[in-house]
Amino acid sequence: MSLRDCLNSAVEQGAINSRQAEELNRYFEARFNRKRGTMSDAEARAAARDEVVAALRAEAKEQRRQVLLAEGARKEIADFIENYRDIRGRENKLDAALSLMIHNGYRGTSSMAGQANAITSMAHRDLAEAMDHFRRSGIAGRYRNSVDLPDLVRVMHGEGTDNPAAKALGSAIKGVLEDLRLRFNAAGGNIPKREDWGVAHTHNVAKIRDLGVTGRNAFGRKVRDPNLARERWKVFIRPMLNAEEMTNPRTGEVIGADGIDASLDYVFDSIISDNWAHRVPESRRFGKGKVASRYQDNRFLVFTDAESWLRYNEAFGNADAISSIFNHINGMARDIAAMERFGPNPDATVEWLKQVVRQDIGERQAGRGLVEGVKVPGLSSGKWAEYRLQSLWYALRGRETVWDGMAQFSADIRNVATSSMLGATSILAASTDPFVSAAARRLAGLPVQSTFMKMLKAFRSGDKAQMARRAVLWDDFMHTMNEQARFVDQMFGHEWSKYLVDRSLTINALKPLTEARKRVEAGAWHETLGGYAKASTDWLDMPPLLKKTMEGFGITADDWHKMRVGVDELGFLDPGGVIEKTGDRALAEKYAELIAQWAERSVPSGDPRIKSVLTGVAPRGTITGELAEFGSQFMSFGMSFTARQLEAHYVYSMLARSGGGKVARGAWYFASMAVPLTLGAAFYQQIRSVLDGKDPEDMTDAAFWTKAFVKGGGGGLFADFIDKAENRFGSGFAGTIGGPGVAFIGDTMDLTMRAIHAIIGGVTGDEERVEGAELGKKVPNYVGRYTPVLSSHPATRLWYRRYFIDNLQWLLDPEADASFKAKQRRASQWWEPGVMAPARLPDPATMAGAE
């Protein structure tokens, strides 16, 4: 029987699929053709067959290892779910399953998202010098010392350089990447080692497709010839590749000069079609596949030298080498965490997990396994549980994009709107964040004290590097274009629009403020636990709240006694010191996860669990998916903040022994947070009024304090809904529901239709005058609202409006004078609308009700 017959028989028996059979046959034919030149056909056939058998045995061995790892992960998950109790002490398999993906404490285990942050923070610890060397500038956001990047890439490709900084930094980065490769393989992957491998490269599909543009059609759309694009791409990249070092990642076959052309055809087809051009249709759904199988194709193309990599990356990849490096590190960390938590094929394990939860719900619906005090699940409980698990998994691992063009265009709209609507959010954050952090410290059992001066010091870049050495995440390199922005949620879209939001966040001081607060709160953990460690405090003598917080991330008494030796000479205990003194990376990462995940309580940014409920399983680039993105853009922050505080209130109150004590303790926690938050919001309101050219508001009016309570003490979501006039981002109730992008689209369409109507005519006399006056009002308001940075930044918003927007209204609005006088009558103003210079300074007497 020939090998082809054997393979066909194996396919019929279900041992392998048709795609694998075709791959093995090509592997055999290539080996046979190489050997027949030095031996007879029979000998060559036998030798090639032996090599195929050896490859199959090696693959079977690897498959067996992955199966054992997957079963081990499932067993660990099953044990955890079976013994899990939620914060109320009740069985809750859905909450247990969600906690395996992400949590912010009180779950007794590591989560996939938390573990990914911990792995990344340890990588940042080893790369603190590199990150400090290439840190971004404050205004433009460009990487410093970028002149060293070519030498860095050369070092990473194994080439020499006279640049000592690039040599040291390149060596450190290669060391981190090698550690991640080994850990990825230990979790179930199989990435081969290459000494000459440098930096992960990406392919910009749009740029490659544009190589085949032959002109434009009658509608102005590009006409492309795929074969022309293929040939031009091959001509460009072929001289840059070392074909003798390239091997088939599945068979190990050396490509060589004879095989490079066919291999490039295969790569081109894979890039353009997202690998669908080579798939054989089967009666099963194609998913993302095993995470363990990733990164092999990434190492297929071997460039002759660093210069070739730089040229290709500049033309058809990510021209930013730092982004390429850290995106690769972040991606590896996420995949390692997914495999360590859910096995080599996390998608399959999550599918199994969904069925475990649904089975439990089904049994309780049928009357079996009922627990006293837990109600029988409703008819839709099973579907809701499956929805929650799948939507959260998509939120953490990436939602599918159906139509890239629509997704990118919608995201660009949201980003432009966001960049112009940040308003004085940084002032509100600066006024209220210290009290949120104080409440989080009180809940964690950390000392509650003023951190204002520490926060000011933490703005320095040197402090960022120092904290990175202590294994604290450096956000600039965690998300290289701030793809997870505070209050804004995950960003998507073209680089220019993401850059616009990123710079707006920075210039408005919201991003630096958030980063500084996170570093201060991480330092509080280092300082507090360092003090207990230096005093050799026993686990039993630790504060109850602190122990409960640490246990919530799986840190035990034995862990504490072991990690105490990591305290440094300054009295700090940080994850970096733990791994240096104990060598226990798992223990250091538990501690790093605690610090990273607790940050959502002390410096809220938005919880993927809330975001996933709003966006669900709808793919990007669909009408449903994009509407969900628009609607959830600002809502998820307020909902996340509210959910975390409700949980904190319950946990804090439950530590009391009596029912009355629980009520009193809960009331104290609420008051200790709501009162100072209300005062902070009141301060913000007065500052906001002055920045808008108005006198301070009357603080003797009950309405003022009601608004301050809902804006600060009531939580972001309730403030946004109850205060319909304006939420944290400057938009009203409709804008809050639909998101700033919907408001932007609506205003743009309204203005466009009015302009068209005015141009083509259709109205005469008084109607024409009214329509012109309305358009004259709309244009300045539109420009004043949607100009990025200038219209919202505290330092420019009033000057921009008075000197540009008001003059634009004088120019376009025939009723500008009446409009300005109406605004002057509505509120006491120290710089009146339509006036080029302020008449006086703000009047503080208005705070006491003076007219």
C-alpha positions in Angstrom: 0.0 0.0 0.0 1.4 3.4 -1.0 1.7 6.2 1.5 -1.1 8.1 -0.3 -3.4 5.1 0.3 -2.4 4.9 3.9 -3.2 8.5 4.4 -6.6 8.2 2.7 -7.4 5.2 4.9 -6.4 7.3 8.0 -8.8 10.1 6.9 -11.6 7.6 6.4 -11.0 6.2 9.9 -11.0 9.7 11.4 -7.5 9.5 12.6 -6.5 12.6 10.7 -8.3 15.1 8.6 -7.9 15.7 4.9 -5.8 18.9 5.4 -3.3 17.0 7.6 -3.2 14.2 5.0 -2.4 16.6 2.2 0.4 18.2 4.4 1.9 14.8 5.1 1.9 13.8 1.5 3.6 17.0 0.5 6.1 16.4 3.2 6.8 12.9 1.9 7.1 14.0 -1.7 9.6 16.8 -0.8 11.8 14.4 1.2 11.6 11.7 -1.6 12.6 14.2 -4.3 15.6 15.4 -2.2 16.9 11.9 -1.6 16.4 10.3 -5.0 19.4 12.1 -6.3 21.8 10.2 -4.1 20.0 6.8 -3.9 17.6 4.6 -5.8 13.9 5.4 -5.9 13.1 2.5 -3.6 15.7 3.5 -1.1 14.6 7.2 -1.3 11.0 6.1 -0.8 11.9 4.1 2.2 14.0 6.8 3.8 11.4 9.4 3.2 8.7 7.1 4.6 10.9 6.7 7.8 11.2 10.4 8.2 7.4 10.8 7.8 6.9 8.1 10.5 9.4 9.8 12.8 7.6 13.2 12.3 4.2 11.5 13.0 5.6 10.0 16.2 7.0 13.3 17.3 3.7 15.0 16.5 1.7 12.3 18.4 4.0 12.7 21.4 3.4 16.4 21.3 -0.4 15.9 21.0 -0.3 13.5 23.9 1.5 16.1 26.0 -1.1 18.7 25.1 -4.0 16.4 26.0 -2.5 15.7 29.4 -2.0 19.4 30.0 -5.6 20.1 28.9 -7.0 17.4 31.2 -4.9 18.7 34.1 -6.4 22.2 33.6 -9.9 20.8 33.4 -9.4 18.8 36.6 -8.1 21.9 38.4 -11.0 24.0 37.2 -13.5 21.3 38.1 -12.1 21.1 41.7 -12.2 24.9 42.0 -15.8 25.2 40.8 -17.0 22.4 43.0 -15.6 23.9 46.1 -16.2 27.6 45.2 -18.3 29.8 47.4 -19.1 33.4 46.5 -18.8 36.4 48.8 -22.1 35.5 50.3 -20.9 32.0 51.1 -23.1 30.3 48.5 -22.5 27.9 45.7 -22.3 29.8 42.4 -20.7 28.0 39.5 -21.3 30.9 37.1 -19.5 33.3 39.3 -16.7 30.8 39.8 -16.3 30.4 36.0 -16.3 34.1 35.4 -13.7 34.5 38.2 -11.4 32.2 36.4 -11.3 34.7 33.5 -11.1 37.9 35.6 -11.7 39.2 39.1 -10.7 42.0 41.4 -10.4 40.1 44.6 -12.3 37.8 47.0 -12.3 34.8 44.7 -9.4 32.8 46.2 -7.6 32.1 42.9 -5.7 33.7 40.1 -7.6 34.7 37.0 -6.5 34.6 33.4 -6.5 38.4 33.0 -4.8 38.9 36.4 -2.1 36.3 35.5 -1.5 38.0 32.2 -1.0 41.3 34.0 1.4 39.6 36.4 3.4 38.0 33.7 3.7 41.4 31.9 4.6 43.2 35.1 7.5 40.8 35.6 8.6 41.3 32.0 8.4 45.1 32.6 10.6 44.6 35.7 13.4 43.1 33.5 12.9 45.8 30.9 12.7 48.9 33.1 15.9 50.3 31.6 14.8 49.7 28.0 11.4 51.3 28.7 12.9 54.3 30.4 15.3 54.7 27.5 12.6 54.7 24.9 9.9 56.3 27.1 7.4 58.5 25.3 7.5 62.3 25.2 4.8 64.2 27.1 3.2 66.2 24.3 3.9 64.5 21.0 3.9 61.0 22.4 6.9 59.9 20.4 9.5 57.5 21.7 12.6 59.1 22.9 16.1 58.0 21.7 14.5 56.5 18.6 17.8 56.9 16.8 18.9 53.8 18.8 16.1 51.6 17.4 18.0 50.4 14.2 20.9 49.3 16.4 18.5 47.6 18.8 17.0 45.6 16.0 20.5 44.6 14.8 21.4 43.3 18.3 18.1 41.3 18.4 19.0 39.7 15.1 22.4 38.6 16.4 24.4 41.3 14.7 27.1 43.4 16.3 27.0 47.2 17.0 29.1 49.8 18.6 26.1 51.3 20.4 26.5 50.1 24.1 23.0 51.2 25.0 21.4 49.3 22.1 23.6 46.3 23.0 22.5 46.2 26.6 18.8 46.8 25.9 18.7 44.4 23.0 20.3 41.7 25.2 17.7 42.3 27.9 14.8 42.1 25.5 16.1 38.9 23.9 16.3 37.4 27.4 12.7 38.3 28.2 11.5 36.9 24.9 13.4 33.7 25.4 11.9 33.3 28.9 8.4 33.8 27.4 9.1 31.3 24.7 10.1 28.6 27.2 7.1 29.3 29.4 4.8 29.3 26.4 6.2 25.9 25.4 5.8 24.6 29.0 2.2 25.5 28.9 1.6 23.5 25.8 3.2 25.4 22.9 6.0 24.3 20.6 7.9 27.3 19.4 11.3 26.3 18.0 14.4 28.3 19.2 16.2 30.4 16.7 19.4 32.3 17.6 19.0 34.6 14.6 15.3 35.4 15.3 14.9 39.1 16.1 11.6 40.9 16.3 8.1 39.7 15.5 6.9 41.1 12.2 3.4 41.9 11.1 1.8 42.3 7.7 -0.3 45.3 6.8 -2.9 43.6 4.5 -4.2 46.9 3.1 -0.8 48.0 2.0 0.0 44.7 0.4 -3.3 44.6 -1.4 -2.7 48.2 -2.7 0.3 46.9 -4.6 -2.2 45.5 -7.1 -4.0 48.8 -7.7 -4.4 49.3 -11.5 -6.8 52.4 -11.4 -10.2 53.5 -10.2 -13.7 52.6 -11.4 -16.5 55.0 -12.2 -17.4 55.3 -8.5 -13.8 56.2 -7.5 -13.1 52.9 -5.9 -9.7 51.2 -6.3 -9.4 48.4 -8.9 -7.0 45.8 -7.7 -5.3 42.9 -9.4 -4.4 40.3 -6.8 -1.8 38.6 -9.0 -0.1 41.9 -9.7 0.0 42.5 -5.9 1.5 39.0 -5.4 4.3 39.5 -7.9 5.2 43.0 -6.7 5.2 41.8 -3.1 7.4 38.8 -4.0 9.8 40.9 -5.9 10.1 43.2 -2.9 10.6 40.7 -0.2 12.5 37.8 -1.9 16.0 39.4 -1.9 15.5 40.1 1.9 15.0 36.5 2.9 17.5 33.7 3.8 15.8 30.8 2.1 18.3 28.3 3.4 17.4 29.1 7.0 13.6 29.0 6.4 11.8 25.8 7.3 8.3 24.6 7.1 7.0 25.1 10.7 4.9 21.9 10.4 7.3 19.5 8.7 10.8 20.9 9.4 11.6 20.9 5.7 14.2 23.4 4.6 12.7 25.7 2.0 15.9 26.6 0.0 16.2 28.5 -3.2 14.1 25.9 -5.1 11.1 26.3 -2.7 11.2 30.0 -1.9 8.9 31.0 -4.8 6.1 28.5 -3.9 6.5 29.3 -0.2 6.0 33.0 -0.8 2.9 32.2 -2.9 1.6 30.3 0.1 2.5 33.1 2.5 0.8 35.7 0.3 -2.4 33.7 0.0 -2.4 33.3 3.8 -1.9 37.0 4.4 -4.6 38.2 2.0 -7.2 35.6 2.9 -6.6 35.3 6.6 -5.4 31.7 5.9 -8.8 30.7 4.3 -7.2 30.1 0.9 -5.6 26.9 2.1 -8.3 25.5 4.2 -10.2 22.4 3.1 -14.0 22.7 3.7 -15.1 20.3 6.4 -18.3 19.6 8.3 -17.2 21.5 11.4 -16.8 25.1 12.4 -13.4 26.6 12.1 -12.4 28.6 15.2 -9.2 30.3 16.2 -7.6 27.0 16.9 -5.2 26.1 19.6 -3.3 28.9 21.3 -0.5 26.4 21.6 -0.1 26.4 17.8 0.5 30.1 17.5 3.7 31.9 16.8 5.2 29.1 14.6 4.2 30.8 11.3 5.4 34.1 12.8 9.0 32.7 12.6 8.7 31.3 9.1 10.1 34.3 7.2 13.8 34.6 8.1 15.3 37.9 7.0 18.9 38.0 5.9 19.8 40.8 8.4 18.3 43.5 10.5 18.4 46.0 7.7 16.1 43.8 5.7 13.7 43.5 8.5 13.6 47.2 9.0 13.0 47.8 5.3 10.1 45.4 5.2 8.6 46.6 8.5 8.7 50.2 7.2 7.0 49.2 4.0 4.5 46.6 5.0 4.5 46.1 8.7 4.3 48.1 11.9 7.0 50.8 11.4 7.3 51.3 15.1 9.8 48.7 16.3 9.0 49.4 20.0 5.3 48.7 19.4 6.2 45.5 17.6 8.4 44.3 20.5 5.9 45.2 23.3 2.8 44.1 21.4 4.6 40.7 21.0 5.4 40.6 24.7 1.9 41.5 25.8 0.4 39.0 23.3 2.6 36.3 24.6 1.7 37.1 28.2 -2.0 36.9 27.5 -1.7 33.6 25.6 0.5 32.1 28.3 -2.0 33.1 31.0 -4.9 31.6 28.9 -3.0 28.3 28.4 -1.9 28.1 32.1 -5.5 28.7 33.2 -7.5 26.8 30.6 -5.0 24.5 28.8 -3.4 24.5 25.4 -6.8 25.0 23.7 -8.6 27.6 25.9 -11.5 28.0 23.5 -12.4 24.3 23.9 -12.0 24.4 27.7 -14.3 27.5 27.9 -16.9 25.6 25.8 -16.7 22.7 28.2 -17.0 25.2 31.1 -20.1 26.7 29.6 -21.7 23.2 29.5 -20.6 22.5 33.1 -22.4 25.7 34.3 -25.5 25.0 32.1 -25.7 21.4 33.4 -25.6 22.6 37.0 -28.4 25.1 36.3 -30.4 22.4 34.5 -30.1 20.1 37.5 -31.3 22.7 39.9 -34.2 23.6 37.5 -35.2 20.0 37.6 -35.1 20.0 41.4 -31.8 18.1 41.9 -28.9 19.6 43.8 -30.9 22.4 45.4 -29.1 24.3 48.1 -31.0 25.9 51.0 -31.4 29.6 50.6 -30.7 29.5 46.8 -33.7 30.0 44.6 -34.5 27.8 41.7 -33.0 29.2 38.4 -35.4 30.8 36.0 -36.2 29.5 32.6 -33.6 31.7 30.9 -30.9 31.3 33.5 -29.0 28.8 31.4 -28.9 30.9 28.3 -28.0 34.0 30.4 -25.0 32.1 31.9 -23.8 30.9 28.5 -24.2 34.5 27.2 -22.2 35.9 30.2 -19.3 33.4 29.8 -19.1 33.8 26.0 -19.3 37.6 26.0 -16.7 37.9 28.7 -14.4 35.5 26.9 -14.8 37.6 23.7 -14.2 40.8 25.7 -10.9 39.4 27.1 -9.6 37.4 24.1 -10.9 39.6 21.3 -14.3 39.9 19.5 -14.5 38.8 15.9 -14.6 41.6 13.3 -16.9 40.9 10.4 -16.5 44.1 8.3 -13.2 45.8 8.9 -14.1 49.0 7.1 -17.3 49.6 9.1 -15.6 48.7 12.4 -12.7 51.1 11.6 -14.9 53.9 10.4 -17.2 53.6 13.5 -14.3 53.5 15.8 -12.8 56.6 14.2 -16.0 58.5 14.8 -16.0 57.5 18.5 -12.4 58.4 18.9 -12.8 61.9 17.4 -15.9 62.5 19.5 -14.1 61.3 22.6 -11.1 63.5 22.0 -13.3 66.6 22.0 -15.6 65.6 24.9 -13.2 64.9 27.7 -13.9 68.3 29.2 -12.7 68.9 32.7 -12.8 65.2 33.5 -9.3 65.3 34.8 -10.4 67.9 37.4 -13.2 65.7 38.6 -10.9 62.8 38.7 -8.3 64.8 40.7 -11.0 66.0 43.1 -12.6 62.6 43.8 -10.0 59.9 43.1 -8.1 60.3 46.4 -11.3 59.4 48.2 -12.0 56.4 46.0 -8.4 55.3 46.7 -8.9 55.9 50.4 -12.0 53.7 50.4 -10.1 50.9 48.5 -7.3 51.1 51.1 -9.8 50.9 53.9 -11.4 47.9 52.3 -8.0 46.2 51.8 -6.8 46.9 55.3 -4.1 49.4 54.2 -3.4 52.6 56.1 -5.7 55.5 54.9 -3.7 58.7 54.6 -3.2 61.6 52.3 -1.2 60.8 49.2 -1.3 64.1 47.4 2.4 64.9 47.6 3.3 61.3 46.7 1.1 61.6 43.7 2.8 64.8 42.5 6.2 63.1 42.8 4.9 60.1 40.9 4.4 62.2 37.8 8.2 62.0 37.1 9.3 59.5 34.5 12.1 58.3 36.8 9.5 57.1 39.2 7.9 55.1 36.4 11.2 53.3 35.8 11.7 52.7 39.5 8.2 51.2 39.9 8.7 49.1 36.8 11.8 47.6 38.5 9.4 46.7 41.4 7.3 44.7 38.8 4.5 47.4 38.5 2.9 47.7 35.1 4.0 50.7 33.0 0.9 51.6 31.1 2.7 53.2 28.2 4.1 49.9 27.3 1.2 47.8 28.4 -0.9 49.4 25.7 1.4 51.0 23.2 -1.3 53.3 21.9 -3.4 53.4 25.0 -5.9 51.0 23.6 -7.5 50.6 27.0 -8.1 54.2 28.0 -9.6 55.3 31.3 -13.3 56.3 31.1 -13.1 55.6 27.3 -12.9 51.7 27.3 -11.0 49.8 24.6 -10.1 51.8 21.6 -10.3 50.5 18.0 -9.8 52.3 14.7 -7.0 53.7 12.6 -3.8 54.8 14.2 -4.4 58.5 13.7 -7.7 58.4 15.6 -6.2 56.3 18.4 -3.3 58.7 18.6 -5.7 61.6 18.8 -7.5 60.1 21.9 -4.2 59.1 23.4 -2.8 62.7 23.1 -6.1 64.2 24.3 -6.0 62.0 27.4 -2.4 63.0 28.0 -2.8 66.8 27.4 -5.9 66.8 29.5 -3.8 65.3 32.3 -6.2 62.4 32.8 -3.7 59.8 31.7 -0.7 61.1 33.7 -3.1 61.4 36.7 -4.3 57.8 36.4 -0.8 56.4 36.0 0.5 58.4 39.0 -2.4 57.2 41.2 -1.7 53.6 40.2 2.0 53.9 41.1 1.1 55.6 44.4 -1.4 52.8 45.3 1.2 50.1 44.3 3.7 51.9 46.6 1.1 51.7 49.4 1.1 47.9 49.1 4.9 47.8 49.0 5.2 50.0 52.0 2.5 48.4 54.2 3.4 44.8 53.6 7.1 45.7 53.8 6.5 47.1 57.3 4.8 43.9 58.4 7.5 41.8 56.8 10.3 43.8 58.4 8.6 43.3 61.8 8.2 39.5 61.1 4.5 39.8 61.7 2.8 36.4 61.8 -0.1 35.6 59.5 -2.4 35.3 62.5 -1.5 38.8 63.6 -2.2 40.5 60.2 -5.3 42.8 60.0 -8.4 40.7 59.1 -9.2 42.9 56.1 -5.7 42.6 54.8 -5.6 38.9 55.1 -9.0 38.6 53.4 -7.8 40.7 50.5 -4.6 38.6 50.1 -6.5 35.3 50.4 -8.8 36.6 47.6 -5.9 36.2 45.2 -4.8 32.8 46.5 -2.0 34.1 48.9 -1.9 31.7 51.9 -0.2 31.8 55.3 2.6 29.7 53.9 3.0 32.2 51.0 3.2 35.1 53.5 5.9 33.5 55.6 7.9 32.8 52.5 7.5 36.2 50.8 8.4 38.1 54.0 12.1 37.6 53.2 11.7 39.7 50.0 11.7 43.0 52.0 14.5 45.3 50.8 16.8 47.6 52.8 14.3 50.5 52.4 11.6 48.4 54.1 9.6 47.8 50.9 8.1 44.4 49.9 7.5 44.3 46.1 7.1 41.4 43.6 10.6 42.1 42.2 12.1 41.6 45.7 10.1 38.5 46.3 11.4 36.7 43.2 15.0 37.9 43.9 15.0 36.7 47.5 12.9 33.5 47.1 13.3 32.5 43.4 9.5 31.7 43.5 8.1 33.2 40.4 4.6 31.9 41.0 4.5 33.6 44.4 5.9 36.8 43.0 3.2 36.8 40.3 0.4 36.2 42.9 1.5 39.4 44.6 1.9 41.3 41.3 -1.6 40.2 40.3 -3.0 41.4 43.6 -1.6 44.9 43.0 -2.6 45.1 39.3 -6.1 43.8 39.8 -6.8 45.8 43.0 -6.1 48.9 40.9 -9.6 48.7 39.5 -10.9 49.4 43.0 -8.5 52.1 43.9 -8.2 53.8 40.5 -11.3 52.7 38.5 -10.9 52.5 34.7 -13.7 50.2 33.5 -14.4 46.5 34.0 -14.5 44.1 31.0 -17.2 42.1 32.9 -19.5 45.2 32.6 -18.4 46.0 29.1 -19.1 42.4 28.0 -22.7 42.6 29.2 -23.3 45.6 27.0 -21.5 44.5 23.9 -22.4 40.8 24.2 -21.3 38.4 21.5 -22.1 40.7 18.6 -19.0 40.9 16.3 -17.4 44.2 15.4 -18.3 45.6 12.0 -21.9 44.6 12.2 -24.8 47.0 12.9 -25.6 45.3 16.2 -22.0 45.2 17.3 -21.2 48.8 16.4 -24.4 50.1 18.1 -23.4 48.3 21.2 -19.9 49.9 21.0 -21.5 53.4 20.6 -23.9 52.9 23.5 -21.3 51.4 25.9 -18.5 53.8 25.4 -19.0 55.9 28.5 -21.7 53.9 30.3 -19.4 51.0 31.2 -17.2 53.1 33.4 -20.0 54.3 35.7 -21.5 50.8 35.8 -18.2 49.3 36.7 -17.6 51.8 39.4 -21.0 51.2 40.9 -20.7 47.4 40.8 -17.3 47.5 42.5 -18.6 49.8 45.3 -21.7 47.7 45.9 -19.4 44.6 46.3 -17.0 46.6 48.6 -19.9 47.8 50.7 -21.1 44.2 51.3 -17.7 42.8 52.0 -16.9 45.6 54.5 -20.2 45.3 56.3 -20.1 41.5 56.6 -17.0 41.5 58.9 -19.3 42.7 61.7 -20.6 39.9 63.9 -24.2 41.1 64.6 -26.9 42.2 62.2 -27.0 45.7 63.7 -23.2 45.8 63.5 -23.3 45.0 59.9 -25.8 47.8 59.2 -23.7 50.3 61.2 -20.4 49.1 59.5 -22.0 49.4 56.0 -23.4 52.8 56.8 -20.0 54.0 58.0 -18.3 52.7 54.8 -20.9 54.5 52.6 -20.7 57.7 54.5 -16.8 57.7 54.6 -16.8 57.5 50.8 -20.0 59.5 49.8 -19.3 62.6 51.9 -15.8 63.3 50.7 -16.8 62.4 47.1 -19.6 64.9 47.3 -17.2 67.6 48.6 -14.8 66.7 45.8 -17.5 67.0 43.2 -18.6 70.3 44.7 -15.1 71.6 44.3 -15.1 70.4 40.7 -18.4 72.1 39.9 -17.1 75.4 41.1 -13.9 75.1 39.2 -15.9 74.1 36.1 -18.1 77.1 36.4 -15.1 79.5 36.6 -13.4 77.7 33.6 -16.6 78.3 31.6 -16.6 82.0 32.4 -19.3 81.9 35.0 -19.2 82.9 38.7 -19.2 80.1 41.3 -22.5 78.5 42.0 -24.7 79.2 45.0 -23.6 76.7 47.7 -26.6 77.6 49.9 -28.9 76.1 47.3 -29.9 72.5 48.0 -29.9 71.8 44.3 -26.2 72.4 44.2 -25.4 69.8 46.8 -27.8 67.3 45.2 -26.0 67.7 42.0 -22.6 67.3 43.7 -23.8 64.1 45.5 -25.0 62.4 42.3 -21.9 63.6 40.3 -19.4 62.5 43.0 -20.9 60.5 45.8 -23.6 58.8 43.8 -21.2 57.2 41.3 -20.5 57.9 37.7 -23.4 56.1 36.2 -26.1 57.6 38.4 -24.5 61.0 38.0 -24.6 60.7 34.2 -28.3 59.6 34.2 -29.7 61.9 36.9 -27.8 65.0 35.9 -29.3 65.1 32.4 -27.9 68.4 31.5 -24.4 67.2 31.4 -22.4 64.1 32.3 -18.7 63.8 33.1 -17.9 64.1 29.4 -20.0 67.1 28.5 -22.9 65.3 26.7 -26.5 65.1 27.8 -28.9 62.2 28.5 -29.2 61.1 24.9 -25.5 61.4 24.4 -25.0 59.2 27.5 -27.4 56.5 26.3 -26.1 56.5 22.7 -22.5 57.5 23.5 -20.6 60.5 22.2 -20.2 58.9 18.8 -24.0 58.9 18.2 -24.2 62.5 19.3 -21.4 63.4 16.9 -23.1 61.6 14.0 -26.5 63.2 14.8 -25.1 66.7 15.0 -23.0 66.2 11.9 -26.0 64.9 9.9 -28.3 67.7 11.2 -25.7 70.4 10.3 -25.1 68.8 6.9 -28.8 68.6 6.0 -29.4 72.2 7.1 -26.5 73.4 5.0 -27.8 71.5 1.9 -31.2 72.9 2.5 -29.8 76.4 2.7 -27.8 75.9 -0.5 -30.5 74.4 -2.7 -33.1 76.8 -1.4 -36.7 75.9 -1.0 -37.5 78.5 1.6 -38.2 82.3 1.1 -38.8 85.4 3.2 -39.1 84.9 6.9 -38.5 81.2 6.6 -35.2 81.8 4.9 -34.2 84.3 7.7 -35.1 81.8 10.4 -33.3 78.9 8.7 -30.2 81.1 8.2 -30.2 82.1 11.8 -30.6 78.5 13.0 -27.7 77.4 10.8 -25.6 80.3 12.1 -26.1 79.1 15.6 -25.5 75.4 14.8 -22.1 75.9 13.0 -20.4 77.7 16.0 -21.8 75.2 18.5 -20.7 72.3 16.4 -17.2 73.6 16.0 -17.0 74.6 19.6 -18.1 71.1 20.8 -16.1 68.8 18.5 -12.7 70.5 18.1 -10.3 68.1 19.7 -8.4 69.3 22.8 -9.0 73.0 22.3 -12.8 72.8 23.0 -12.4 70.7 26.2 -9.0 71.3 27.8 -9.4 73.4 31.0 -6.6 75.8 30.0 -8.0 76.5 26.5 -11.7 75.9 26.5 -12.8 79.4 27.6 -10.2 81.3 25.5 -11.1 79.2 22.5 -14.8 79.9 22.9 -14.5 83.6 23.5 -11.9 84.4 20.8 -12.8 82.0 18.1 -16.3 80.4 18.6 -18.0 83.6 19.7 -16.5 85.6 16.8 -17.6 82.8 14.4 -21.1 83.2 15.8 -21.0 87.0 15.3 -20.0 86.3 11.7 -22.6 83.6 10.9 -25.6 84.2 13.2 -27.7 87.3 12.5 -29.2 86.9 16.0 -25.9 86.5 17.8 -26.5 89.5 20.0 -29.8 88.2 21.3 -28.3 84.8 21.8 -25.4 86.1 23.9 -27.7 88.3 26.0 -29.9 85.3 26.7 -26.9 83.4 28.0 -25.9 86.3 30.2 -29.3 86.4 31.8 -29.3 82.7 32.6 -26.1 82.8 34.8 -23.9 85.3 36.4 -20.7 85.6 34.3 -17.3 87.1 34.9 -16.4 86.8 31.2 -19.6 87.4 29.3 -20.3 85.6 26.0 -19.6 87.6 22.8 -17.2 89.9 24.7 -13.5 89.9 23.7 -12.2 90.6 27.3 -13.4 89.8 30.8 -15.1 92.7 32.6 -13.9 91.5 36.0 -12.6 88.6 38.0 -14.9 85.7 39.3 -17.0 86.8 42.2 -16.5 84.4 45.2 -19.5 86.1 46.9 -21.9 84.2 44.6 -21.0 81.0 46.6 -22.9 82.4 49.5 -25.9 83.3 47.4 -25.0 86.9 46.6 -26.5 88.3 43.4 
